[in-house]
Structures are given as C-alpha cells and as structure tokens.
Amino acid sequence: MAGIRAPIASAATALLCAIAAGAALVAAAPCSAAPAARDVIYGSFGPEGPRLREQFWLLPGGDPKSPLRATVFRPAEEEGEREAPIRRPLVVINHGTSDATRLAVAMPVYYWLSRWFVERGYVVMLPQRRGHGATGGALAESIGSCADPDHFRSGLAAADDIEAATDYLSLEPFVAPGEAIVVGISSGGWASLALASRNPANVRAVINIAGGRGGRPQQSNPDRTVCGETRLIEAAHAYGATAHLPTLWLYASNDSYFRPDLARGLATAWRDGGGNAELHVFPAYGADGHNLADDRAGWDVWGDAVERFLAANQGSPVSALEGPSPAAVADPQPDSVAAASVEGPAADP
C-alpha cells in the first residue's frame, strides 16, 4: 500500500473484511491474514476488479478518527505502466445525502459519470463522507436544523473530507498532483463549492451538478422550497467571495429539489461575491432532473459543456469542442436572484 500511513482502530479491520466479502470490487481481499496486533492503514484494499479497474480504498477525512471508505476507478492499464506508473489527472466525485437512507446507502459509484471521465483518461475517486454508509460515524456536515440551518459551516465540514481524501490520493504515483477536478452531486455539489472557496492546491476546477443544501422531496414540497433559502444564498455569496477556481454549474429545469430560479439565484450570489460560475440550465431531464448524472443518457445532455470546461480550465486529456451544447441553455448572466437549495429530507439542513 502506497501513501501516508495512519493507524485505525482494529475494529475497522473486521468491518472492512465484512464489506470485502460481499463486494465484487475487492473479491479475495487478504482479510484473514491480517493479525489482530496490526492496525489497518490508509491505501488500497484488495486487488483491482474487472470493471474500470475498480478498487476499494481507505482514505483520511476531516477527522483523523474517522477514515473514509472510497471507490477508485482507473483507465485501462497500458504496456509498461506497472514499472513506470502514468500520472493521470484525478476526478473526485462526491455523493449527495438523504437522511432517511444515509447509513444504509451503498458505496457511491455513479457508474456512468465515472465511466465518462475514465474513458477520457482520468483516475476517478468516490469517497464516502462521514455519517454515510460504510464510513459511518456522526454526520459532521449537518449543522443546525431545517428551521435554523447553517449551510455555510455544513458545506465546509463536508469539504474537510473531500480535501483530505484528494490530498492523499494526489500523492499516489499514478495521479498528477495539482490537477484534480472536484465534481459533486446535490449536497456533494454544495460541498464541492465550499471546497472551491478554499482554493486548495491540488484542485484545478469544480463541477457542481444539481448542488445545494436543505432540499426536500417534491411529494411533500410541491413548491420546491428549501430549508433556509436566504441563508443558502448568503452562504453561496460568502463562498464566492474567496473562491478563485473556475466552477461549472449544471442543473435541469425539472429538478425536484432545486428549481431553476434557485440555481440562478445561487450562481448570481456566487458571482456577486466575486467568484467565477458558468451556469447551464438544461431542459427537463427524465422524470426528475435531479438525476442528471445517473445514467448514460446524461452524457448527451451535459457532455459537451463539461468537455469544453475541462479543455479551457485544465489542459486535460479531452479536447475542446466547437459550438454551443445543443441540449443546454447556457445562462452566463442569470436573470433571477431567487433562493437556492439541495437534496435531502425536511430535516436535512
């Protein structure tokens, strides 16, 4: 295992082995040989799987006592790569949150979104933040309540996990340091924007997909309002005031959690604070535009916009495409300063 080493309670070993036993990506992981006296260390866990070189990793997070579980995908191995690893740019994809399912949720994969990047030469990491699934522990990024949310500090708490995991993997010999693209969906998008406000050394740009906080399911919230909308806008302004990284914002008009005027309001607040935000509001996508990144069809909607953004802001493996994205409604100057929001049930601030 390469990288920085840090001790983790031996109880975590049993948990990892239980996970490995039922997970194809780490089949035949060498759990039985782990002696009780030896603590688990950060790094890869088990061999690569056949799907996009899928591998389970244990990574540092915002709290040294709460290591993060993560999935890592890599492009197909090239000849001689084992002897001389190829340094590729990193993409870090960050999941959303549902309070009703967060402890039982599976490891984040976002297969089609991950595959899009892997096919273009990127290493993809998907960390599972504190308070979710196999990582477990307290939900550090839920500060306040729906009636009294602290969206600013909640985003930064989630960003702590993303930054620690990104910095760790950026030291690996197969990753190009300083070239990471941070991508987030829903509350993961909000966390990615929070990270952008810090301008971390290893991050080149941020892509926010349907991002926000305080969103509630449309069934119980037909107006698609969010908890503490005004505070969310204020937090976006505060983040934008210190963010120097380029950011791409992708939303669909039928997002059940974040309506278009909400997305425009967030982007406007970000820009008013001094930040750089390229906003695209796409036509209605499927039954719920909040799932914009969930399937292969999404490539045809956001793919062109993402390729152009990467080519302009990273010097990435992809090439810039000519002309506007036919599926997107580019919104360089949002016309609304309404509220903004993110996924989660009513109790999720």
N, C-alpha and C positions, 0 to 999 in steps of 0.2 A: 504494500500500500504506500503510495507516494503522498507527500504533503506534510503539513504540520500535524503533529500528534498531540492528542489531549485525552486525559482519562475520562471515562464514562462509567457510571455505576454498573457493576457486573450484572445487575438485574436486567439491564438493557440487552445483554447477550441473549438471554432466554427469549426476550421479545423478538429480537432480530431473527433468531432461528425459527421461531414460530411463523414469522412472516415469510421467511425464505422457503419454508416447507410447502407453502401453498402458492408461491409466486413463480411463474414461469421464468421471469427475468433473472432470477437468482437460483435457478434449479441447481441442485448439487452443491450448494454453498457449504463450505467446510465448517459447519457449526459444531459437529460432535467432537472435533479435535480441540476446541477452544478450552483451555484449562481455566478452572474457577479463579485461580490467582491472577490471571491476566485480564486486564480491562480491555474493552473494545476501544479502538482508536478511529479517528476520522479517516475517511477514504472510501475506496470502492469495496463492495462486499459481494463476493461471488463472481463467477465468470460473466462475460457478456452473453446476452441472449441473441437469437436469430433476427429479431425484429429491430431494425435500425441500431444494432449493437447495444441494445437496451441493457442497462446495468443499474443495480441498486447502490446508492452511496449514503454514507453518514457524514453530515456536514455541521460545522459550527453555526449557531444562530445568535440572536441578540442576547441570550442568556447562556453563559458557559455551562450551566447545569442542565440545559435543555437542548441537546443536539437535534438537528433536523434530519428527517428521512428525505431522500430525494431520488428521482429517476434521472439518469443521464443517457442521452442518445448521441450517437456519433455517425458521421458519414462512413461509407464502406472503406475498409482498410485498403490502402494502396501498397504496392510492392515496396518492400524495404522499410515500411513505416514502423515496424517493431524495433528495428535497430536505430532508426533516426525518426522520432515522432514528428509529425507535421503539426505545426502550431496553427490552429484554426480559430476564427473569431467565435465568441461564446454568445449564445442567446439564453437568457434566463426567463422562463415563463412562469408567471405567478397566478395562482388559482384564486377563485372567489370564496365567499363564505356563506353558509346557511346555518343559522344557529340550531335549526331542527335536526340537521344531519352531520354537522361538522366533526363529531367524534367518531362517527361510523363511516365517514367517507373514505373511499379508496385512495390510493396514491394518485396524485394528479399525473395525467399523461397527455391529454389534449392531442391525441394521435395525429389528426390531420394538420393541425397548426404546427406541431413538432416536425412532422414529415416535410412540410413546406420548407422549413429552414434547413433541415438535414440535407435535403436534395440540392440545396444551394450552397453547401459546403460548411455549414455551421455545426458546432457542438451545441447541443441543447440540454439545459439543466432545468428540472422542475422541482424546486424544493417545496416541501410541505411545512408550512409555518407552524409555530407554537399554537397549541389549542386545537389542532386538526388531526384527525385520523391516527395513523401510526406514530406520528411525532408526539401527539398527546400534550398533556400539561395544561396549564391555565391559558386562557385566551388573552394574551397580552395586548392585542390590538383592539379590544372592545372597551373603550374608556367612556364612562358615563352611561346614559340610558337614552331611549328614544325621545323622552321628554327633555332630557338635558345632555345631549351628546357632545363629546369633544372630538370632532372629526380631525382636527389638526394633530393632536397627540396620538390618536389612534393610528393615523396613517404613518407617523414616524416610528411607532412601535413595530408595525409590520415591516417598515423599511429597514429596521435594525436586522431582522432575519435575512432579508434579501441581500443586504450589503455584506454581511458576514459570509454568507454562502458564496456570493460572487467573488469576493476577495480570495476565498480559499481556493476555489476551482481555477481562478486565474493564475495560480502558481503551478498548476499542473503542466507537464511538458508538452501536452497536446493542445493547449489553449494559448491563444495570443493575448498577452496581458494588455489592458488598456483599450480593448476593442469590443467590450461586451455591449450587447443590445438588451435592454431590460424591457420585457413585454408583460403586461398584466391584464387580466380579465376581471371585470366587476370590482370587488373590493381589492383584488390583486392589482387592477389598473390604478386605483386610488393610491395604493401602497407604492406603486412604481413612480407615480407623480411625486409622492412625498420624498422618495429617494432622489428624484431629479433635483429637488430643492437643495440637496447637499452637494451636488456636482461631484460624485465620487470618482476617484482617479481611474478606476478600471472600467467605467461606463462611458460609452460614446454617445448613446441616444436612448430615448424611451418611447415605447409604443403603448398607448392606453386604449384598450378595447372595451367599450361599454363600461367605463370605470366610474366609480363613485362610492358613497357610503350612505347607509341609512335607508336604502330602498326596501320596499315591501311588495309581496306578490300582488299582482293586479286583481286577483279574485277578491281580495279583501280591501283593495285600494284602487278603485277604478280611475281615479284622477291621477294616479302615478306620482303622488306627492311622496316626499321622503322625510325622514326624521331630521329636524333641524336644517332645513334647506338654506336658510340665511347663513347659518354657521358654516355650511359646506362651501358656499360661495366665498365667504370670508377666508376660509382655510385655503381655497384654491388661489386666491389673491396673495395670501401670505407665502405660499409655496412659490408662486411665480416671481415674487419679489427677489428671491435669492437664486432661482434656477437659471443656469446658463446653457444647459443642454438642450438640443433640439428635441421636440416632442411631437408625436403624431397621434391624433385622437380619432378613433373610429367608432361610430355609432350607427344604429339603424333606426328608421323612423318609427318602427313598431316595437321598440324595446319596452318590455313590460315594467321595467324598473326605472329606467331613465329616459324620459321623453326628450324629443329633440330640443325644445326650448331650454330644457335643463342642461343638456350638453353644451348648447351655445352659451348659456349663462356661465358655466364653469370655464369654458375656454376664454370668454371675454374677461372674466375676473383674472385669469392667469395672465393674459396679455396686458391688462391694465396694471398688474403688478410689475410688469417688465419682462415676463417670460415669453418664450417662443413656442407657439402652438399652431400646428396645422390641423385643422378640423375637417373631417369628412362626415356628412350625414347621408347615409345610403338609403335608398328606397326600402320599403317593407321587406324583411327577410324572413321567409318561412312563417311559422306560427308565432314566433317570438324573436324579435331582433336581438334580444339579449344573448342568444345562442349563435351569434355571428361567427364565432371561432370554432364551432363544434364539429363541422363536417367538411367534406371535400368541396361542396358547392360554394363554400365561403371563399375559396381561392379565386373564383371568377368575380367576386364582388370586391374584395379588398386587396387582391394580389398585386395589381398594377400600382396602386398607391403605395404599398409597402416597398415594392421594388425600387420605385423612384426615390422614396425617402431614404432607403439604405444606401443607394448609389450616391446620393447627394451628401449624405452625412457620415459615411463611414469608410468609403473606399473598400467596400465589401466584395465578396465573391460574385455578387449579382451585378448585372448591367442595367443602366438606366433605360427606361422605355420611353418612346416618343409619344407625345399627345396625352390628353387627359384620360382618366379612367372612365370608361363608358358607363359603368354601373354606379359611380359615385356622384354625389352632389357636393362638390368642393365648397367649403364655407370658410374662406380666408378671413372674412370680416363678419362674424356672427351678428345677426340683427336683433338678438334678444339677450337680455340680462336677467333671465328668469332664474329659478333655482336649479340646483343640480343634485344628483343622488347616486346611490349604489345599491347593490343587491343585498338581500338579507331579509329576515322576517321583521315584524314590527318592533321586536325588542332589540334588534341589532343596530347600534348607533352608527 
